Amino acid sequence: MEEIITMADMGLVFQVTDALGIDRERMSVSLEKQGPGQVQRLPTGEVEITLPLTVPLSQWLPSLRAKLEALGFQAMVEEEEEG
């Protein structure tokens, strides 16, 4: 596995974080993959994400979503446009 994240990796992360309405400006994603990955909220409110080195990203994404939901983020519900 590669130790440095790719643009494709970030695209997959953004699919999860965008669906939860997390502002990309309020996220920090480490450029280097480490261990099983990590998700935490910093005292500043920013979300810090470290992608896993030991687990394929495709298998880790459900865990990313679950960890973000445990931090209080919820799926965005699109409002129906009035016609």
PDB file with SEQRES, HELIX, SHEET and CRYST1 records, atoms N, CA, C and O in Angstrom:
SEQRES   1 A   83  MET GLU GLU ILE ILE THR MET ALA ASP MET GLY LEU VAL          
SEQRES   2 A   83  PHE GLN VAL THR ASP ALA LEU GLY ILE ASP ARG GLU ARG          
SEQRES   3 A   83  MET SER VAL SER LEU GLU LYS GLN GLY PRO GLY GLN VAL          
SEQRES   4 A   83  GLN ARG LEU PRO THR GLY GLU VAL GLU ILE THR LEU PRO          
SEQRES   5 A   83  LEU THR VAL PRO LEU SER GLN TRP LEU PRO SER LEU ARG          
SEQRES   6 A   83  ALA LYS LEU GLU ALA LEU GLY PHE GLN ALA MET VAL GLU          
SEQRES   7 A   83  GLU GLU GLU GLU GLY                                          
HELIX    1 AA1 MET A    7  ALA A   19  1                                  13    
HELIX    2 AA2 ARG A   24  ARG A   26  5                                   3    
HELIX    3 AA3 LEU A   57  ALA A   70  1                                  14    
SHEET    1 AA1 3 MET A  27  VAL A  29  0                                        
SHEET    2 AA1 3 VAL A  47  THR A  50  1                                        
SHEET    3 AA1 3 GLN A  38  ARG A  41 -1                                        
CRYST1    1.000    1.000    1.000  90.00  90.00  90.00 P 1           1          
ATOM      1  N   MET A   1       0.841  -1.194   0.000  1.00  0.00           N  
ATOM      2  CA  MET A   1       0.000   0.000   0.000  1.00  0.00           C  
ATOM      3  C   MET A   1       0.878   1.247   0.000  1.00  0.00           C  
ATOM      4  O   MET A   1       1.975   1.265   0.559  1.00  0.00           O  
ATOM      5  N   GLU A   2       0.355   2.287  -0.648  1.00  0.00           N  
ATOM      6  CA  GLU A   2       1.081   3.546  -0.673  1.00  0.00           C  
ATOM      7  C   GLU A   2       0.938   4.258   0.669  1.00  0.00           C  
ATOM      8  O   GLU A   2      -0.117   4.209   1.301  1.00  0.00           O  
ATOM      9  N   GLU A   3       2.013   4.922   1.096  1.00  0.00           N  
ATOM     10  CA  GLU A   3       1.994   5.618   2.384  1.00  0.00           C  
ATOM     11  C   GLU A   3       1.471   7.043   2.281  1.00  0.00           C  
ATOM     12  O   GLU A   3       1.107   7.643   3.293  1.00  0.00           O  
ATOM     13  N   ILE A   4       1.428   7.595   1.063  1.00  0.00           N  
ATOM     14  CA  ILE A   4       0.961   8.957   0.847  1.00  0.00           C  
ATOM     15  C   ILE A   4      -0.417   8.899   0.192  1.00  0.00           C  
ATOM     16  O   ILE A   4      -0.646   8.091  -0.708  1.00  0.00           O  
ATOM     17  N   ILE A   5      -1.335   9.758   0.645  1.00  0.00           N  
ATOM     18  CA  ILE A   5      -2.680   9.737   0.074  1.00  0.00           C  
ATOM     19  C   ILE A   5      -2.645  10.291  -1.348  1.00  0.00           C  
ATOM     20  O   ILE A   5      -1.772  11.080  -1.708  1.00  0.00           O  
ATOM     21  N   THR A   6      -3.619   9.855  -2.145  1.00  0.00           N  
ATOM     22  CA  THR A   6      -3.731  10.302  -3.530  1.00  0.00           C  
ATOM     23  C   THR A   6      -4.970  11.173  -3.689  1.00  0.00           C  
ATOM     24  O   THR A   6      -5.788  11.280  -2.775  1.00  0.00           O  
ATOM     25  N   MET A   7      -5.097  11.788  -4.847  1.00  0.00           N  
ATOM     26  CA  MET A   7      -6.300  12.573  -5.138  1.00  0.00           C  
ATOM     27  C   MET A   7      -7.533  11.664  -5.146  1.00  0.00           C  
ATOM     28  O   MET A   7      -8.613  12.076  -4.724  1.00  0.00           O  
ATOM     29  N   ALA A   8      -7.369  10.431  -5.625  1.00  0.00           N  
ATOM     30  CA  ALA A   8      -8.489   9.478  -5.613  1.00  0.00           C  
ATOM     31  C   ALA A   8      -8.912   9.177  -4.184  1.00  0.00           C  
ATOM     32  O   ALA A   8     -10.105   9.081  -3.899  1.00  0.00           O  
ATOM     33  N   ASP A   9      -7.933   9.025  -3.272  1.00  0.00           N  
ATOM     34  CA  ASP A   9      -8.242   8.806  -1.857  1.00  0.00           C  
ATOM     35  C   ASP A   9      -9.060   9.982  -1.315  1.00  0.00           C  
ATOM     36  O   ASP A   9     -10.065   9.786  -0.631  1.00  0.00           O  
ATOM     37  N   MET A  10      -8.624  11.192  -1.626  1.00  0.00           N  
ATOM     38  CA  MET A  10      -9.326  12.382  -1.127  1.00  0.00           C  
ATOM     39  C   MET A  10     -10.735  12.456  -1.693  1.00  0.00           C  
ATOM     40  O   MET A  10     -11.663  12.868  -0.997  1.00  0.00           O  
ATOM     41  N   GLY A  11     -10.901  12.062  -2.944  1.00  0.00           N  
ATOM     42  CA  GLY A  11     -12.237  12.053  -3.537  1.00  0.00           C  
ATOM     43  C   GLY A  11     -13.181  11.155  -2.765  1.00  0.00           C  
ATOM     44  O   GLY A  11     -14.341  11.506  -2.550  1.00  0.00           O  
ATOM     45  N   LEU A  12     -12.689   9.993  -2.345  1.00  0.00           N  
ATOM     46  CA  LEU A  12     -13.512   9.061  -1.568  1.00  0.00           C  
ATOM     47  C   LEU A  12     -13.831   9.629  -0.193  1.00  0.00           C  
ATOM     48  O   LEU A  12     -14.952   9.488   0.296  1.00  0.00           O  
ATOM     49  N   VAL A  13     -12.854  10.267   0.429  1.00  0.00           N  
ATOM     50  CA  VAL A  13     -13.080  10.896   1.740  1.00  0.00           C  
ATOM     51  C   VAL A  13     -14.122  12.004   1.601  1.00  0.00           C  
ATOM     52  O   VAL A  13     -15.026  12.112   2.430  1.00  0.00           O  
ATOM     53  N   PHE A  14     -14.000  12.826   0.560  1.00  0.00           N  
ATOM     54  CA  PHE A  14     -14.952  13.918   0.352  1.00  0.00           C  
ATOM     55  C   PHE A  14     -16.358  13.399   0.105  1.00  0.00           C  
ATOM     56  O   PHE A  14     -17.322  14.058   0.494  1.00  0.00           O  
ATOM     57  N   GLN A  15     -16.508  12.247  -0.525  1.00  0.00           N  
ATOM     58  CA  GLN A  15     -17.850  11.685  -0.718  1.00  0.00           C  
ATOM     59  C   GLN A  15     -18.519  11.462   0.633  1.00  0.00           C  
ATOM     60  O   GLN A  15     -19.711  11.725   0.794  1.00  0.00           O  
ATOM     61  N   VAL A  16     -17.750  10.979   1.597  1.00  0.00           N  
ATOM     62  CA  VAL A  16     -18.291  10.721   2.934  1.00  0.00           C  
ATOM     63  C   VAL A  16     -18.533  12.033   3.680  1.00  0.00           C  
ATOM     64  O   VAL A  16     -19.617  12.252   4.223  1.00  0.00           O  
ATOM     65  N   THR A  17     -17.526  12.901   3.706  1.00  0.00           N  
ATOM     66  CA  THR A  17     -17.645  14.127   4.498  1.00  0.00           C  
ATOM     67  C   THR A  17     -18.654  15.101   3.902  1.00  0.00           C  
ATOM     68  O   THR A  17     -19.364  15.777   4.646  1.00  0.00           O  
ATOM     69  N   ASP A  18     -18.731  15.186   2.582  1.00  0.00           N  
ATOM     70  CA  ASP A  18     -19.719  16.066   1.951  1.00  0.00           C  
ATOM     71  C   ASP A  18     -21.140  15.603   2.266  1.00  0.00           C  
ATOM     72  O   ASP A  18     -22.026  16.423   2.507  1.00  0.00           O  
ATOM     73  N   ALA A  19     -21.352  14.290   2.264  1.00  0.00           N  
ATOM     74  CA  ALA A  19     -22.678  13.744   2.560  1.00  0.00           C  
ATOM     75  C   ALA A  19     -23.112  14.070   3.986  1.00  0.00           C  
ATOM     76  O   ALA A  19     -24.304  14.103   4.289  1.00  0.00           O  
ATOM     77  N   LEU A  20     -22.135  14.312   4.856  1.00  0.00           N  
ATOM     78  CA  LEU A  20     -22.429  14.651   6.244  1.00  0.00           C  
ATOM     79  C   LEU A  20     -22.402  16.161   6.484  1.00  0.00           C  
ATOM     80  O   LEU A  20     -22.539  16.620   7.618  1.00  0.00           O  
ATOM     81  N   GLY A  21     -22.224  16.924   5.408  1.00  0.00           N  
ATOM     82  CA  GLY A  21     -22.256  18.377   5.513  1.00  0.00           C  
ATOM     83  C   GLY A  21     -21.054  18.986   6.206  1.00  0.00           C  
ATOM     84  O   GLY A  21     -21.146  20.081   6.760  1.00  0.00           O  
ATOM     85  N   ILE A  22     -19.928  18.290   6.183  1.00  0.00           N  
ATOM     86  CA  ILE A  22     -18.726  18.808   6.845  1.00  0.00           C  
ATOM     87  C   ILE A  22     -18.009  19.759   5.894  1.00  0.00           C  
ATOM     88  O   ILE A  22     -17.639  19.379   4.784  1.00  0.00           O  
ATOM     89  N   ASP A  23     -17.818  20.982   6.334  1.00  0.00           N  
ATOM     90  CA  ASP A  23     -17.137  22.001   5.539  1.00  0.00           C  
ATOM     91  C   ASP A  23     -15.677  21.582   5.326  1.00  0.00           C  
ATOM     92  O   ASP A  23     -14.963  21.289   6.285  1.00  0.00           O  
ATOM     93  N   ARG A  24     -15.256  21.558   4.100  1.00  0.00           N  
ATOM     94  CA  ARG A  24     -13.877  21.150   3.783  1.00  0.00           C  
ATOM     95  C   ARG A  24     -12.837  22.069   4.427  1.00  0.00           C  
ATOM     96  O   ARG A  24     -11.703  21.659   4.673  1.00  0.00           O  
ATOM     97  N   GLU A  25     -13.231  23.304   4.693  1.00  0.00           N  
ATOM     98  CA  GLU A  25     -12.322  24.249   5.345  1.00  0.00           C  
ATOM     99  C   GLU A  25     -12.150  23.930   6.833  1.00  0.00           C  
ATOM    100  O   GLU A  25     -11.229  24.439   7.470  1.00  0.00           O  
ATOM    101  N   ARG A  26     -13.020  23.103   7.381  1.00  0.00           N  
ATOM    102  CA  ARG A  26     -12.971  22.747   8.797  1.00  0.00           C  
ATOM    103  C   ARG A  26     -12.403  21.350   9.010  1.00  0.00           C  
ATOM    104  O   ARG A  26     -12.562  20.757  10.077  1.00  0.00           O  
ATOM    105  N   MET A  27     -11.731  20.829   7.970  1.00  0.00           N  
ATOM    106  CA  MET A  27     -11.128  19.490   8.035  1.00  0.00           C  
ATOM    107  C   MET A  27      -9.635  19.583   7.805  1.00  0.00           C  
ATOM    108  O   MET A  27      -9.139  20.454   7.091  1.00  0.00           O  
ATOM    109  N   SER A  28      -8.943  18.662   8.430  1.00  0.00           N  
ATOM    110  CA  SER A  28      -7.516  18.498   8.202  1.00  0.00           C  
ATOM    111  C   SER A  28      -7.285  17.020   7.924  1.00  0.00           C  
ATOM    112  O   SER A  28      -7.651  16.165   8.730  1.00  0.00           O  
ATOM    113  N   VAL A  29      -6.671  16.722   6.773  1.00  0.00           N  
ATOM    114  CA  VAL A  29      -6.394  15.336   6.411  1.00  0.00           C  
ATOM    115  C   VAL A  29      -4.894  15.195   6.248  1.00  0.00           C  
ATOM    116  O   VAL A  29      -4.278  15.868   5.422  1.00  0.00           O  
ATOM    117  N   SER A  30      -4.314  14.311   7.045  1.00  0.00           N  
ATOM    118  CA  SER A  30      -2.878  14.070   6.983  1.00  0.00           C  
ATOM    119  C   SER A  30      -2.508  13.533   5.612  1.00  0.00           C  
ATOM    120  O   SER A  30      -3.228  12.702   5.058  1.00  0.00           O  
ATOM    121  N   LEU A  31      -1.399  13.994   5.061  1.00  0.00           N  
ATOM    122  CA  LEU A  31      -0.950  13.515   3.750  1.00  0.00           C  
ATOM    123  C   LEU A  31      -0.355  12.115   3.828  1.00  0.00           C  
ATOM    124  O   LEU A  31      -0.227  11.434   2.811  1.00  0.00           O  
ATOM    125  N   GLU A  32       0.005  11.689   5.029  1.00  0.00           N  
ATOM    126  CA  GLU A  32       0.619  10.376   5.214  1.00  0.00           C  
ATOM    127  C   GLU A  32      -0.365   9.431   5.902  1.00  0.00           C  
ATOM    128  O   GLU A  32      -0.971   9.778   6.916  1.00  0.00           O  
ATOM    129  N   LYS A  33      -0.514   8.239   5.339  1.00  0.00           N  
ATOM    130  CA  LYS A  33      -1.362   7.218   5.957  1.00  0.00           C  
ATOM    131  C   LYS A  33      -0.628   6.620   7.154  1.00  0.00           C  
ATOM    132  O   LYS A  33       0.594   6.471   7.138  1.00  0.00           O  
ATOM    133  N   GLN A  34      -1.395   6.279   8.193  1.00  0.00           N  
ATOM    134  CA  GLN A  34      -0.780   5.711   9.396  1.00  0.00           C  
ATOM    135  C   GLN A  34      -1.688   4.670  10.028  1.00  0.00           C  
ATOM    136  O   GLN A  34      -2.895   4.879  10.153  1.00  0.00           O  
ATOM    137  N   GLY A  35      -1.099   3.542  10.427  1.00  0.00           N  
ATOM    138  CA  GLY A  35      -1.786   2.508  11.189  1.00  0.00           C  
ATOM    139  C   GLY A  35      -3.173   2.199  10.675  1.00  0.00           C  
ATOM    140  O   GLY A  35      -3.384   2.078   9.468  1.00  0.00           O  
ATOM    141  N   PRO A  36      -4.137   2.068  11.606  1.00  0.00           N  
ATOM    142  CA  PRO A  36      -5.504   1.728  11.218  1.00  0.00           C  
ATOM    143  C   PRO A  36      -6.355   2.947  10.850  1.00  0.00           C  
ATOM    144  O   PRO A  36      -7.549   2.806  10.587  1.00  0.00           O  
ATOM    145  N   GLY A  37      -5.753   4.138  10.828  1.00  0.00           N  
ATOM    146  CA  GLY A  37      -6.501   5.359  10.544  1.00  0.00           C  
ATOM    147  C   GLY A  37      -7.072   5.952  11.823  1.00  0.00           C  
ATOM    148  O   GLY A  37      -7.185   5.272  12.843  1.00  0.00           O  
ATOM    149  N   GLN A  38      -7.432   7.234  11.751  1.00  0.00           N  
ATOM    150  CA  GLN A  38      -7.919   7.917  12.944  1.00  0.00           C  
ATOM    151  C   GLN A  38      -8.824   9.074  12.546  1.00  0.00           C  
ATOM    152  O   GLN A  38      -8.625   9.711  11.512  1.00  0.00           O  
ATOM    153  N   VAL A  39      -9.809   9.329  13.375  1.00  0.00           N  
ATOM    154  CA  VAL A  39     -10.710  10.470  13.191  1.00  0.00           C  
ATOM    155  C   VAL A  39     -10.901  11.102  14.561  1.00  0.00           C  
ATOM    156  O   VAL A  39     -11.208  10.411  15.533  1.00  0.00           O  
ATOM    157  N   GLN A  40     -10.720  12.416  14.636  1.00  0.00           N  
ATOM    158  CA  GLN A  40     -10.947  13.092  15.912  1.00  0.00           C  
ATOM    159  C   GLN A  40     -11.375  14.531  15.667  1.00  0.00           C  
ATOM    160  O   GLN A  40     -11.080  15.126  14.630  1.00  0.00           O  
ATOM    161  N   ARG A  41     -12.072  15.063  16.647  1.00  0.00           N  
ATOM    162  CA  ARG A  41     -12.443  16.475  16.611  1.00  0.00           C  
ATOM    163  C   ARG A  41     -11.480  17.207  17.535  1.00  0.00           C  
ATOM    164  O   ARG A  41     -11.299  16.834  18.694  1.00  0.00           O  
ATOM    165  N   LEU A  42     -10.873  18.245  17.003  1.00  0.00           N  
ATOM    166  CA  LEU A  42      -9.931  19.041  17.779  1.00  0.00           C  
ATOM    167  C   LEU A  42     -10.680  20.066  18.630  1.00  0.00           C  
ATOM    168  O   LEU A  42     -11.840  20.362  18.347  1.00  0.00           O  
ATOM    169  N   PRO A  43     -10.045  20.610  19.661  1.00  0.00           N  
ATOM    170  CA  PRO A  43     -10.699  21.615  20.496  1.00  0.00           C  
ATOM    171  C   PRO A  43     -11.199  22.821  19.699  1.00  0.00           C  
ATOM    172  O   PRO A  43     -12.120  23.512  20.134  1.00  0.00           O  
ATOM    173  N   THR A  44     -10.603  23.074  18.550  1.00  0.00           N  
ATOM    174  CA  THR A  44     -11.016  24.189  17.691  1.00  0.00           C  
ATOM    175  C   THR A  44     -12.300  23.888  16.925  1.00  0.00           C  
ATOM    176  O   THR A  44     -12.872  24.774  16.291  1.00  0.00           O  
ATOM    177  N   GLY A  45     -12.758  22.616  16.986  1.00  0.00           N  
ATOM    178  CA  GLY A  45     -13.935  22.196  16.239  1.00  0.00           C  
ATOM    179  C   GLY A  45     -13.581  21.565  14.906  1.00  0.00           C  
ATOM    180  O   GLY A  45     -14.430  20.954  14.256  1.00  0.00           O  
ATOM    181  N   GLU A  46     -12.337  21.711  14.502  1.00  0.00           N  
ATOM    182  CA  GLU A  46     -11.874  21.125  13.245  1.00  0.00           C  
ATOM    183  C   GLU A  46     -11.831  19.597  13.355  1.00  0.00           C  
ATOM    184  O   GLU A  46     -11.558  19.055  14.426  1.00  0.00           O  
ATOM    185  N   VAL A  47     -12.100  18.918  12.256  1.00  0.00           N  
ATOM    186  CA  VAL A  47     -12.043  17.466  12.214  1.00  0.00           C  
ATOM    187  C   VAL A  47     -10.700  17.066  11.609  1.00  0.00           C  
ATOM    188  O   VAL A  47     -10.333  17.534  10.531  1.00  0.00           O  
ATOM    189  N   GLU A  48      -9.978  16.207  12.301  1.00  0.00           N  
ATOM    190  CA  GLU A  48      -8.676  15.727  11.836  1.00  0.00           C  
ATOM    191  C   GLU A  48      -8.816  14.256  11.432  1.00  0.00           C  
ATOM    192  O   GLU A  48      -9.246  13.419  12.225  1.00  0.00           O  
ATOM    193  N   ILE A  49      -8.447  13.962  10.197  1.00  0.00           N  
ATOM    194  CA  ILE A  49      -8.578  12.607   9.662  1.00  0.00           C  
ATOM    195  C   ILE A  49      -7.216  12.116   9.205  1.00  0.00           C  
ATOM    196  O   ILE A  49      -6.491  12.814   8.496  1.00  0.00           O  
ATOM    197  N   THR A  50      -6.881  10.904   9.623  1.00  0.00           N  
ATOM    198  CA  THR A  50      -5.681  10.223   9.140  1.00  0.00           C  
ATOM    199  C   THR A  50      -6.139   8.937   8.476  1.00  0.00           C  
ATOM    200  O   THR A  50      -6.771   8.096   9.116  1.00  0.00           O  
ATOM    201  N   LEU A  51      -5.827   8.778   7.203  1.00  0.00           N  
ATOM    202  CA  LEU A  51      -6.240   7.586   6.480  1.00  0.00           C  
ATOM    203  C   LEU A  51      -5.401   6.388   6.902  1.00  0.00           C  
ATOM    204  O   LEU A  51      -4.252   6.544   7.313  1.00  0.00           O  
ATOM    205  N   PRO A  52      -5.978   5.188   6.799  1.00  0.00           N  
ATOM    206  CA  PRO A  52      -5.273   3.993   7.269  1.00  0.00           C  
ATOM    207  C   PRO A  52      -4.192   3.513   6.304  1.00  0.00           C  
ATOM    208  O   PRO A  52      -4.325   3.621   5.085  1.00  0.00           O  
ATOM    209  N   LEU A  53      -3.137   2.987   6.879  1.00  0.00           N  
ATOM    210  CA  LEU A  53      -2.079   2.339   6.099  1.00  0.00           C  
ATOM    211  C   LEU A  53      -2.293   0.836   6.093  1.00  0.00           C  
ATOM    212  O   LEU A  53      -1.949   0.160   5.123  1.00  0.00           O  
ATOM    213  N   THR A  54      -2.862   0.306   7.177  1.00  0.00           N  
ATOM    214  CA  THR A  54      -2.969  -1.149   7.355  1.00  0.00           C  
ATOM    215  C   THR A  54      -4.283  -1.744   6.869  1.00  0.00           C  
ATOM    216  O   THR A  54      -4.446  -2.964   6.858  1.00  0.00           O  
ATOM    217  N   VAL A  55      -5.229  -0.886   6.466  1.00  0.00           N  
ATOM    218  CA  VAL A  55      -6.539  -1.348   6.006  1.00  0.00           C  
ATOM    219  C   VAL A  55      -6.811  -0.679   4.653  1.00  0.00           C  
ATOM    220  O   VAL A  55      -6.577   0.522   4.517  1.00  0.00           O  
ATOM    221  N   PRO A  56      -7.295  -1.416   3.653  1.00  0.00           N  
ATOM    222  CA  PRO A  56      -7.644  -0.765   2.384  1.00  0.00           C  
ATOM    223  C   PRO A  56      -8.692   0.323   2.614  1.00  0.00           C  
ATOM    224  O   PRO A  56      -9.635   0.139   3.384  1.00  0.00           O  
ATOM    225  N   LEU A  57      -8.517   1.443   1.946  1.00  0.00           N  
ATOM    226  CA  LEU A  57      -9.403   2.582   2.142  1.00  0.00           C  
ATOM    227  C   LEU A  57     -10.863   2.221   1.880  1.00  0.00           C  
ATOM    228  O   LEU A  57     -11.750   2.664   2.610  1.00  0.00           O  
ATOM    229  N   SER A  58     -11.115   1.433   0.861  1.00  0.00           N  
ATOM    230  CA  SER A  58     -12.498   1.061   0.534  1.00  0.00           C  
ATOM    231  C   SER A  58     -13.175   0.327   1.689  1.00  0.00           C  
ATOM    232  O   SER A  58     -14.387   0.444   1.876  1.00  0.00           O  
ATOM    233  N   GLN A  59     -12.406  -0.422   2.456  1.00  0.00           N  
ATOM    234  CA  GLN A  59     -12.967  -1.127   3.612  1.00  0.00           C  
ATOM    235  C   GLN A  59     -13.104  -0.205   4.816  1.00  0.00           C  
ATOM    236  O   GLN A  59     -13.924  -0.467   5.696  1.00  0.00           O  
ATOM    237  N   TRP A  60     -12.330   0.855   4.875  1.00  0.00           N  
ATOM    238  CA  TRP A  60     -12.300   1.764   6.018  1.00  0.00           C  
ATOM    239  C   TRP A  60     -13.367   2.856   5.932  1.00  0.00           C  
ATOM    240  O   TRP A  60     -13.746   3.417   6.960  1.00  0.00           O  
ATOM    241  N   LEU A  61     -13.858   3.170   4.737  1.00  0.00           N  
ATOM    242  CA  LEU A  61     -14.801   4.279   4.576  1.00  0.00           C  
ATOM    243  C   LEU A  61     -16.060   4.154   5.438  1.00  0.00           C  
ATOM    244  O   LEU A  61     -16.500   5.159   5.996  1.00  0.00           O  
ATOM    245  N   PRO A  62     -16.663   2.956   5.571  1.00  0.00           N  
ATOM    246  CA  PRO A  62     -17.819   2.860   6.486  1.00  0.00           C  
ATOM    247  C   PRO A  62     -17.439   3.214   7.928  1.00  0.00           C  
ATOM    248  O   PRO A  62     -18.243   3.792   8.660  1.00  0.00           O  
ATOM    249  N   SER A  63     -16.234   2.874   8.327  1.00  0.00           N  
ATOM    250  CA  SER A  63     -15.755   3.216   9.662  1.00  0.00           C  
ATOM    251  C   SER A  63     -15.585   4.732   9.789  1.00  0.00           C  
ATOM    252  O   SER A  63     -15.903   5.312  10.827  1.00  0.00           O  
ATOM    253  N   LEU A  64     -15.085   5.363   8.738  1.00  0.00           N  
ATOM    254  CA  LEU A  64     -14.948   6.821   8.736  1.00  0.00           C  
ATOM    255  C   LEU A  64     -16.306   7.465   8.965  1.00  0.00           C  
ATOM    256  O   LEU A  64     -16.450   8.352   9.807  1.00  0.00           O  
ATOM    257  N   ARG A  65     -17.294   7.017   8.215  1.00  0.00           N  
ATOM    258  CA  ARG A  65     -18.639   7.587   8.366  1.00  0.00           C  
ATOM    259  C   ARG A  65     -19.172   7.360   9.782  1.00  0.00           C  
ATOM    260  O   ARG A  65     -19.720   8.277  10.394  1.00  0.00           O  
ATOM    261  N   ALA A  66     -19.013   6.154  10.296  1.00  0.00           N  
ATOM    262  CA  ALA A  66     -19.505   5.841  11.646  1.00  0.00           C  
ATOM    263  C   ALA A  66     -18.815   6.704  12.697  1.00  0.00           C  
ATOM    264  O   ALA A  66     -19.457   7.176  13.635  1.00  0.00           O  
ATOM    265  N   LYS A  67     -17.515   6.910  12.541  1.00  0.00           N  
ATOM    266  CA  LYS A  67     -16.778   7.735  13.515  1.00  0.00           C  
ATOM    267  C   LYS A  67     -17.227   9.190  13.449  1.00  0.00           C  
ATOM    268  O   LYS A  67     -17.350   9.852  14.479  1.00  0.00           O  
ATOM    269  N   LEU A  68     -17.472   9.684  12.246  1.00  0.00           N  
ATOM    270  CA  LEU A  68     -17.944  11.062  12.099  1.00  0.00           C  
ATOM    271  C   LEU A  68     -19.346  11.216  12.674  1.00  0.00           C  
ATOM    272  O   LEU A  68     -19.653  12.228  13.305  1.00  0.00           O  
ATOM    273  N   GLU A  69     -20.193  10.224  12.459  1.00  0.00           N  
ATOM    274  CA  GLU A  69     -21.536  10.267  13.043  1.00  0.00           C  
ATOM    275  C   GLU A  69     -21.460  10.215  14.563  1.00  0.00           C  
ATOM    276  O   GLU A  69     -22.256  10.866  15.239  1.00  0.00           O  
ATOM    277  N   ALA A  70     -20.524   9.458  15.108  1.00  0.00           N  
ATOM    278  CA  ALA A  70     -20.343   9.397  16.565  1.00  0.00           C  
ATOM    279  C   ALA A  70     -19.898  10.743  17.118  1.00  0.00           C  
ATOM    280  O   ALA A  70     -20.126  11.041  18.290  1.00  0.00           O  
ATOM    281  N   LEU A  71     -19.258  11.565  16.271  1.00  0.00           N  
ATOM    282  CA  LEU A  71     -18.850  12.905  16.683  1.00  0.00           C  
ATOM    283  C   LEU A  71     -19.996  13.911  16.559  1.00  0.00           C  
ATOM    284  O   LEU A  71     -19.838  15.083  16.901  1.00  0.00           O  
ATOM    285  N   GLY A  72     -21.161  13.445  16.066  1.00  0.00           N  
ATOM    286  CA  GLY A  72     -22.335  14.301  16.012  1.00  0.00           C  
ATOM    287  C   GLY A  72     -22.736  14.779  14.625  1.00  0.00           C  
ATOM    288  O   GLY A  72     -23.718  15.510  14.494  1.00  0.00           O  
ATOM    289  N   PHE A  73     -22.013  14.390  13.594  1.00  0.00           N  
ATOM    290  CA  PHE A  73     -22.382  14.796  12.240  1.00  0.00           C  
ATOM    291  C   PHE A  73     -23.510  13.905  11.735  1.00  0.00           C  
ATOM    292  O   PHE A  73     -23.555  12.713  12.039  1.00  0.00           O  
ATOM    293  N   GLN A  74     -24.417  14.491  10.963  1.00  0.00           N  
ATOM    294  CA  GLN A  74     -25.563  13.751  10.447  1.00  0.00           C  
ATOM    295  C   GLN A  74     -25.664  13.945   8.944  1.00  0.00           C  
ATOM    296  O   GLN A  74     -25.244  14.968   8.404  1.00  0.00           O  
ATOM    297  N   ALA A  75     -26.227  12.947   8.281  1.00  0.00           N  
ATOM    298  CA  ALA A  75     -26.400  13.003   6.834  1.00  0.00           C  
ATOM    299  C   ALA A  75     -27.237  14.214   6.456  1.00  0.00           C  
ATOM    300  O   ALA A  75     -28.224  14.538   7.117  1.00  0.00           O  
ATOM    301  N   MET A  76     -26.833  14.865   5.400  1.00  0.00           N  
ATOM    302  CA  MET A  76     -27.559  16.014   4.881  1.00  0.00           C  
ATOM    303  C   MET A  76     -28.815  15.507   4.166  1.00  0.00           C  
ATOM    304  O   MET A  76     -28.757  14.549   3.395  1.00  0.00           O  
ATOM    305  N   VAL A  77     -29.931  16.153   4.429  1.00  0.00           N  
ATOM    306  CA  VAL A  77     -31.175  15.815   3.753  1.00  0.00           C  
ATOM    307  C   VAL A  77     -31.484  16.956   2.803  1.00  0.00           C  
ATOM    308  O   VAL A  77     -31.663  18.100   3.219  1.00  0.00           O  
ATOM    309  N   GLU A  78     -31.544  16.627   1.512  1.00  0.00           N  
ATOM    310  CA  GLU A  78     -31.835  17.653   0.533  1.00  0.00           C  
ATOM    311  C   GLU A  78     -33.314  17.977   0.566  1.00  0.00           C  
ATOM    312  O   GLU A  78     -34.162  17.086   0.535  1.00  0.00           O  
ATOM    313  N   GLU A  79     -33.614  19.271   0.630  1.00  0.00           N  
ATOM    314  CA  GLU A  79     -34.998  19.696   0.644  1.00  0.00           C  
ATOM    315  C   GLU A  79     -35.553  19.664  -0.770  1.00  0.00           C  
ATOM    316  O   GLU A  79     -34.867  20.020  -1.728  1.00  0.00           O  
ATOM    317  N   GLU A  80     -36.803  19.232  -0.888  1.00  0.00           N  
ATOM    318  CA  GLU A  80     -37.434  19.193  -2.198  1.00  0.00           C  
ATOM    319  C   GLU A  80     -37.686  20.627  -2.663  1.00  0.00           C  
ATOM    320  O   GLU A  80     -38.127  21.485  -1.898  1.00  0.00           O  
ATOM    321  N   GLU A  81     -37.391  20.854  -3.945  1.00  0.00           N  
ATOM    322  CA  GLU A  81     -37.633  22.182  -4.489  1.00  0.00           C  
ATOM    323  C   GLU A  81     -39.125  22.377  -4.711  1.00  0.00           C  
ATOM    324  O   GLU A  81     -39.833  21.488  -5.183  1.00  0.00           O  
ATOM    325  N   GLU A  82     -39.575  23.577  -4.350  1.00  0.00           N  
ATOM    326  CA  GLU A  82     -40.980  23.880  -4.577  1.00  0.00           C  
ATOM    327  C   GLU A  82     -41.161  24.300  -6.024  1.00  0.00           C  
ATOM    328  O   GLU A  82     -40.357  25.042  -6.587  1.00  0.00           O  
ATOM    329  N   GLY A  83     -42.230  23.807  -6.602  1.00  0.00           N  
ATOM    330  CA  GLY A  83     -42.353  23.944  -7.965  1.00  0.00           C  
ATOM    331  C   GLY A  83     -43.020  24.919  -8.696  1.00  0.00           C  
ATOM    332  O   GLY A  83     -43.020  24.875  -9.926  1.00  0.00           O  
TER     333      GLY A  83                                                      
END                                                                             
